Amino acid sequence: MAEHRWAPPEHQDVPIYAADSLPLDQIGSPEPVDPPQPVTVHDLRFDQIDLLAEVKAFAVARSDVAVFVEIAWQGRLQRAWVPRDTVTTRALKPRH
């Protein structure tokens, strides 16, 4: 309960996990991606919100079959191993 009646409501921080994350035994031999590369993940399914057609992410590791991506979904960091064929590279807009 908030201390003051005009305080904003407090909401529980609920994680939203990527349901399509590949099991570790299917990944092979991953290599780090340094610096992390901006990518788009296509058709990624989450436990609580179902299928998203395109998700902006950063690739931080990769193998021959999978890419380890970090996703910021509504301010929450998510990590998942996704099939390599569902990932495309993207370019960041230049800062002014």
MOLIN-V219634 format. One line per field, one symbol per residue. ss: DSSP state (a for helix, b for strand, c for the rest). Layout:
BEGIN
ss: ???
END
This chain:
BEGIN
ss: cccccccccccccccccbcccccaaaccccbbbbbbbbbbbbbbbbcccbbbbbbbbbbbbbcccbbbbbbbbccbbbbbbbbaaabbbccccccc
END
